[in-house]
C-alpha cells in the first residue's frame, strides 16, 4: 500500500484523556483498571472505566444522538486539539473529500438497556424518547461525528468485534488510494454496558482480578471502554520530524469458531504476513509488536504461536490491555495510537499486571516499559470473534 500520514491522533481510556495522560501512564507502567462499580453490574471483576463521561452531554445540535457512547466519542474528539485538525482538513479538501470510518462493537447498547427499564408495564412499549437509530445502531457513531464535523464524504461503521477499529485503517486507506477521498477520520469508540459485562462473564472470560496478559496464571479479560482517532492523509513532499506513517495493513478471516481462535493462530499468521507484505517489509524490520493479548488462556496461547511463527522470539512485544482493559471495538484504534506514541517517543510500553510470563508462550514479552531510541517500525494485532483478524504496520516518517 502507499503510506499514509497520521497527521493527528489522540486517545481516551481509563488512563485519562489525551496523549499526555497515556504517555505518563506508559512511562510509569501504570494501570487504570479498578474493581467494577459501573451502573448496576454485580460481578467480581475489574474494568477500565473512563471518568466523567456522563458529565459531558452532547451539544444541543446533537441532542438526538445523546448516549454514553457518543458522549465518550465527543469527549475524546476534543482532546489534543484533534477536532480542530479535522476541521482544518475539511476546510482544506472540502467536506465531500473527507471520509469517516469508525469501529465499534457495543455502540449505544447501554441506551437500549436503560430504555427497557422504562417499558410500559401494560404494553411493553419502549419510551418515546428512545431512538434506536441514533444511539444503539452502530452507524449512528459515524453519523454523529459526520454531522458534528460537517463532513459529507463517505461514512461507515465497521463492527467486527475486537478488530473493528483496526480494520477502519485498512478500509480508509483503500478509499484514499482509489482516489475517492483525500483524507479520512478513522478510529473507534466503545463504552461499557451491561450486555457486554454479563455476556463475557457468562462465557467464563472475565477475570476476578486485573487481567494479566501472557501470564502463566492468566484467567480472563478486564473489560474497558475508550475512544481513539487518527486523521489519515497522503504525505506531502516534506514530513514533520515526528511523523508517523501507516505503512501496511493485513486482514484475514479464519472462521475457525464463533468465539475461540484457531489454536495455532493461523488466521493471525495470515494477517501479520499480509501486513508485512502490504508494507513491503520483512519480519526483521519490525522493532515492536503490540499484542492483541487479551489475557484469556486460549487467545494468548494462539497469538503466541502465531507471532513466533512469523517473527520468532526476537521482537519485543507487550500487551497494553493490562493498562487500559480490553476496549473491544475501540482496541484497534487505541493500540494504534499507542504504537504511534512508541515510535515518536522511542519508548516501548510494558505489560502492566503481568507478573510471571507463561513459558509456553515463546515470545520476547516486555513486562516493563523500556527505551527504544532506534525504533522505526511497529506492528499491532487485533483479533476478533469469529476469526476476523487485522494487523497494522506503522513507521517513522523520513523527511
C-alpha positions in Angstrom: 0.0 0.0 0.0 1.0 3.6 -0.4 2.0 5.0 3.0 -0.4 7.5 4.7 0.4 10.1 7.2 -1.2 10.1 10.6 -1.4 13.9 10.7 -3.1 13.9 14.1 -4.1 11.3 16.6 -5.5 11.0 20.1 -6.8 8.5 22.7 -9.0 8.5 25.7 -9.2 5.5 28.1 -9.3 4.7 31.8 -5.7 6.1 31.8 -7.0 9.5 31.0 -8.0 11.9 28.3 -5.4 12.6 25.6 -1.8 11.7 24.7 -0.1 13.2 27.8 -2.1 11.1 30.2 -1.3 7.9 28.2 2.4 8.9 27.9 2.7 9.3 31.6 0.9 6.0 32.3 3.1 4.1 29.9 6.3 5.6 31.4 5.1 4.6 34.9 3.8 1.1 34.0 0.5 2.2 35.4 -2.8 0.6 35.0 -6.2 2.3 35.0 -8.2 -0.8 36.0 -10.4 -0.7 39.1 -13.0 -3.0 40.8 -16.2 -2.8 38.8 -18.7 -0.3 40.1 -20.4 0.5 36.8 -24.1 1.0 36.7 -25.9 -1.9 38.4 -23.3 -4.5 37.4 -22.8 -7.0 40.2 -19.8 -9.1 39.1 -16.5 -9.8 40.7 -14.3 -8.2 38.1 -12.1 -5.2 37.2 -12.9 -2.7 34.5 -11.4 0.2 32.7 -14.0 3.0 33.1 -13.4 6.4 31.7 -14.0 9.0 34.4 -16.6 11.7 33.9 -18.1 10.6 30.6 -21.7 11.4 31.7 -20.6 14.9 32.8 -20.1 15.9 29.2 -23.5 16.0 27.5 -23.7 16.5 23.7 -24.3 19.9 22.3 -27.9 20.8 21.6 -27.5 20.3 17.9 -26.7 16.6 18.6 -29.3 16.0 21.3 -30.9 13.2 19.2 -27.7 11.2 19.4 -27.3 11.5 23.2 -26.0 8.3 24.8 -22.9 7.3 26.7 -21.1 6.1 23.6 -21.5 9.4 21.8 -20.6 11.4 24.9 -17.3 9.4 25.1 -16.8 10.0 21.3 -17.1 13.8 21.6 -15.1 13.9 24.8 -12.2 12.1 23.1 -12.6 14.1 19.9 -11.8 17.3 21.7 -8.5 16.1 23.2 -5.1 17.1 21.9 -6.7 19.7 19.6 -7.8 16.8 17.4 -11.2 18.2 16.4 -9.6 21.4 15.2 -7.2 19.4 13.0 -10.1 17.5 11.4 -12.0 20.7 10.7 -8.9 22.2 9.1 -8.7 19.1 6.8 -12.4 19.6 5.9 -11.7 23.2 5.0 -8.6 22.3 3.0 -10.0 19.4 1.0 -13.8 20.1 1.0 -16.5 18.4 3.1 -17.1 15.7 0.4 -13.5 14.7 0.1 -13.1 13.6 3.8 -14.5 10.3 5.0 -15.5 8.9 8.3 -14.5 5.3 9.2 -15.4 4.2 12.7 -15.2 0.9 14.6 -17.4 -0.2 17.5 -18.9 -3.3 19.0 -21.1 -2.0 21.8 -22.2 1.3 20.2 -25.1 2.7 22.3 -26.3 -0.6 23.8 -26.5 0.9 27.2 -29.2 3.3 26.0 -31.3 0.4 24.9 -30.8 -1.3 28.3 -31.9 1.9 30.1 -34.9 2.1 27.8 -36.0 -1.4 28.6 -36.2 -0.4 32.3 -38.8 2.2 31.3 -41.1 -0.1 29.2 -44.8 0.5 29.6 -45.9 -2.1 32.2 -49.0 -3.0 30.2 -48.0 -2.9 26.5 -44.2 -3.4 26.9 -43.6 -0.4 24.6 -40.3 1.4 24.9 -40.3 5.1 25.9 -41.0 7.5 23.1 -37.7 9.4 23.9 -35.7 6.3 22.9 -34.4 6.3 19.3 -32.5 3.1 18.3 -31.3 4.6 15.0 -29.5 7.5 16.7 -27.9 5.6 19.6 -27.8 1.8 19.6 -27.4 1.5 15.8 -23.6 1.1 15.1 -23.8 3.6 12.2 -25.0 6.3 14.5 -21.4 6.8 15.7 -20.2 7.7 12.3 -23.3 9.7 11.6 -23.0 11.7 14.8 -19.3 12.6 14.1 -20.1 13.3 10.4 -22.9 15.7 11.4 -20.8 17.4 14.1 -17.8 18.0 11.9 -19.7 19.0 8.7 -18.3 16.1 6.7 -20.3 14.9 3.7 -17.9 12.3 2.3 -18.5 8.6 2.6 -19.0 7.3 6.1 -19.2 3.8 7.5 -19.0 1.9 10.8 -17.2 -1.4 10.9 -18.3 -3.9 13.6 -16.2 -7.0 13.6 -15.9 -7.4 17.4 -12.4 -6.7 18.7 -10.8 -6.0 15.2 -13.3 -3.3 14.4 -11.2 -0.1 14.7 -8.1 -1.7 13.3 -9.9 -2.6 10.1 -11.1 1.0 9.6 -7.4 2.0 8.9 -7.4 -0.6 6.0 -10.8 0.4 4.7 -9.9 4.2 4.7 -6.5 3.5 3.1 -8.2 1.7 0.2 -10.5 4.6 -0.5 -7.8 7.2 -0.4 -5.7 5.0 -2.8 -8.7 4.7 -5.1 -8.9 8.5 -5.2 -12.4 8.7 -3.7 -11.1 10.6 -0.7 -8.3 12.9 0.2 -8.4 12.4 3.9 -10.2 10.2 6.5 -11.2 10.4 10.1 -10.6 6.8 11.4 -11.0 5.4 14.9 -13.1 3.5 17.3 -15.4 4.1 20.3 -16.8 1.5 22.7 -18.4 2.2 26.1 -19.3 -0.1 29.0 -22.7 -1.7 29.1 -24.4 -4.5 31.0 -24.8 -6.7 27.9 -21.1 -6.8 27.4 -20.2 -7.3 31.1 -22.6 -10.1 31.7 -22.1 -11.6 28.3 -18.4 -12.1 28.7 -18.9 -13.3 32.2 -21.3 -15.9 31.0 -18.6 -17.2 28.6 -16.3 -17.5 31.6 -13.9 -15.0 30.0 -13.7 -12.3 32.7 -11.1 -12.3 35.5 -11.9 -11.5 39.1 -8.6 -9.5 39.3 -6.8 -7.1 36.9 -6.1 -9.0 33.7 -2.6 -10.5 33.2 -1.8 -10.9 29.5 0.7 -13.7 28.7 1.0 -14.6 32.4 1.3 -18.2 33.4 -1.8 -17.7 35.7 -3.9 -15.5 33.4 -7.6 -16.3 33.7 -9.5 -13.8 31.7 -10.1 -10.3 30.5 -10.8 -6.9 32.1 -13.3 -5.1 30.0 -12.6 -1.4 29.3 -14.0 1.5 27.4 -12.3 4.0 25.3 -12.1 6.1 22.1 -9.2 6.8 19.8 -8.9 8.6 16.5 -6.4 9.3 13.7 -6.5 11.6 10.7 -5.1 9.9 7.6 -3.8 12.0 4.7 -1.4 11.5 1.9 2.1 12.5 3.0 3.5 15.7 1.5 6.9 16.3 -0.1 8.3 17.1 3.4 7.3 15.5 6.7 7.4 16.8 10.3 10.2 15.4 12.4 7.7 13.4 14.5 5.8 12.0 11.5 4.2 8.5 11.8 3.0 6.7 8.7 0.5 3.9 8.2 2.6 1.6 6.1 0.8 -1.7 5.9 -2.5 -3.4 6.7 -3.3 -7.1 6.6 -6.7 -8.8 7.2 -7.9 -12.4 7.4 -11.0 -14.3 8.3 -10.3 -17.8 9.5 -13.8 -18.6 10.8 -12.5 -21.4 13.0 -15.0 -20.9 15.8 -17.6 -18.4 16.8 -15.6 -17.2 19.8 -12.3 -19.1 20.0 -9.3 -18.5 17.8 -7.6 -21.2 15.8 -5.4 -23.0 18.3 -2.3 -22.4 16.1 -3.3 -18.9 15.3 -3.4 -19.5 11.6 -5.6 -16.5 10.8 -3.4 -14.3 12.9 -0.4 -15.5 11.0 -2.1 -14.7 7.7 -3.0 -11.2 8.9 0.6 -10.4 10.1 2.1 -11.8 6.9 -0.3 -9.8 4.8 0.5 -6.6 6.8 4.3 -7.1 6.2 3.7 -7.7 2.5 1.5 -4.6 2.3 4.2 -2.5 3.9 7.0 -4.0 1.7 8.9 -5.1 4.9 10.4 -8.3 6.2 9.8 -9.6 9.7 13.3 -8.4 10.7 12.2 -4.7 10.2 9.7 -4.8 13.0 11.0 -3.4 16.3 7.9 -3.7 18.5 4.7 -5.7 18.5 1.6 -4.6 20.4 -0.1 -7.9 21.0 -3.8 -8.4 21.0 -3.0 -10.0 24.4 -6.5 -10.3 26.0 -5.3 -12.5 28.9 -7.5 -15.4 28.2 -5.7 -18.8 28.2 -6.7 -19.7 24.6 -6.2 -16.3 22.9 -2.8 -15.6 24.3 -1.6 -19.1 23.6 -2.8 -18.9 20.0 -1.3 -15.5 19.4 2.0 -16.6 20.9 2.2 -19.4 18.4 1.3 -17.1 15.5 3.8 -14.4 16.4 6.5 -16.9 17.0 5.8 -18.5 13.6 6.3 -15.1 11.8 8.8 -13.3 14.0 10.5 -15.9 16.3 11.3 -14.6 19.7 13.4 -11.6 18.6 10.9 -8.8 18.6 9.9 -7.0 21.9 6.2 -7.5 22.5 3.7 -6.3 25.1 0.0 -6.2 25.7 -1.3 -2.8 26.9 -4.7 -4.3 27.9 -3.4 -4.7 31.4 -3.3 -0.8 31.5 -6.5 0.1 29.5 -8.6 -3.1 29.8 -9.9 -4.7 26.6 -11.7 -1.8 25.0 -13.3 -4.2 22.5 -14.3 -2.4 19.3 -12.1 0.6 20.2 -9.0 -1.6 21.0 -7.5 -1.5 17.5 -7.5 2.3 17.3 -6.3 2.7 21.0 -3.4 0.4 20.3 -2.6 2.0 17.0 -2.2 5.3 18.9 0.0 3.6 21.5 2.2 2.3 18.7 2.4 5.8 17.2 3.5 7.2 20.6 6.1 4.4 20.9 7.6 5.4 17.6 7.7 9.1 18.4 8.9 8.7 21.9 11.3 5.8 21.3 9.8 4.1 24.3 8.2 0.6 24.4 5.1 0.1 26.6 5.2 -2.7 29.2 2.5 -5.2 30.2 1.0 -3.9 33.4 -0.5 -6.6 35.6 1.7 -9.4 34.1 3.9 -10.9 36.7 5.3 -14.2 35.5 5.4 -14.9 31.8 4.0 -18.2 30.6 6.9 -20.3 29.4 4.6 -21.9 26.8 4.4 -18.5 25.0 7.7 -18.3 23.2 7.9 -14.5 22.8 10.1 -11.7 24.0 7.5 -10.1 26.2 8.2 -6.7 27.9 7.0 -6.7 31.5 8.1 -3.1 31.9 8.4 -0.1 29.7 11.8 0.4 28.1 13.7 2.9 26.0 14.0 2.1 22.3 15.6 5.1 20.6 16.2 3.4 17.3 12.6 2.2 16.9 11.5 2.5 13.2 8.6 0.1 12.7 5.8 -1.3 14.9 3.1 -3.8 14.3 -0.2 -4.0 16.2 -2.6 -7.0 16.3 -6.4 -7.0 16.6 -8.2 -10.3 16.5 -12.0 -10.5 16.8 -14.6 -13.2 17.5 -15.2 -15.5 14.5 -11.6 -15.1 13.3 -11.9 -11.6 12.0 -8.3 -10.5 12.2 -6.3 -7.4 11.4 -2.7 -6.4 11.7 -1.3 -2.9 11.1 2.2 -1.7 10.5 3.3 1.8 11.4 6.6 3.5 10.8 8.6 6.7 11.5 8.4 9.1 8.5 11.6 10.3 6.8 12.0 13.8 5.6 
